[in-house]
Amino acid sequence: MIVVFYGKRNSGKTTICREFYGWIKQNLPVRCHYLDSDKLRFVYAMKGFSQETERALIAKSMEIARYEESLNDVVLVSVSFAYEDQRVQFNENKGIIWIYLTHDEKTRVSNKKEYADYQEPIECDSIDTTNQSVESVLQEVIKKYRHFCSSKVHK
């Protein structure tokens, strides 16, 4: 199973992904890994936020996540998934929980450059992290995870 935390910069992807990782390690008898865009940028020396660089980063995360999933591990991915065609491509094999995190960009200003041409997802569930605690967002994620695991989508 793969859980993708995606959204614009400063929406809480890495923070919530790390918290969910801790929850899984503490509560479930499964192997779990998480991929983070900042770490991938460092490891693969991907500098900048051009569309070309971001697409390459997303493609690399998809490749690694599918490999780790093939080992029957739970894989958490904290990456922008800024482009609809890559979200569609990655979702073809199902088995993915998509957690779209949003925030008020005027309230929580980032000093980091935004992804080039970020494509907002259409008709998706989202969690607005602007005025929520990390714990309350984590509880929403756990609820989505449990629902997905018990639904026919996953089985």
Steps between C-alpha positions, in 0.01 A plus 500: 500500500613852421387816679576822313511833683495765231437871459677829466805603700445566868171309513636252757581200279826404670378574853181295467679222312755469782228500765305233313819295463544514878138395553538202264825388665338521842164340413536258210717191447612601150816622338466864405719742306457861408629699207543873536553742211772696680699184567453381141615838370816464708573135413444548126648854486180645356529874539236760422127490462454503126230281353768270355670452838172454687373244247827306528473503881140378487591225252786385723272490806241297305766249395639456853154482659381229260816298568456523878130417466595186304677382819160520680613804695292804582650796318438862595582763239534871575532661158316785324345289221456836332386364163171327428637264233751358750228454763288313245796286390595408856140420592456247216597207721269607786596419858576866568355730761524860383516761779485850350618757751412865452561819693433871480810629325441852634486379861791256477750665270790296365843632413536214253423527132178332388500223241475617141143482371352311796180328384237492774321164516137503391229354723708347775481473875736743664613589849554869567789518746487879551330513840532139612746342737730228373313254726159586354628463143664170598166375633334584166773310316460196728126505436556509122756218528264278700212567261718416200625177660146383572355602162470300183736744326799345669395134487 
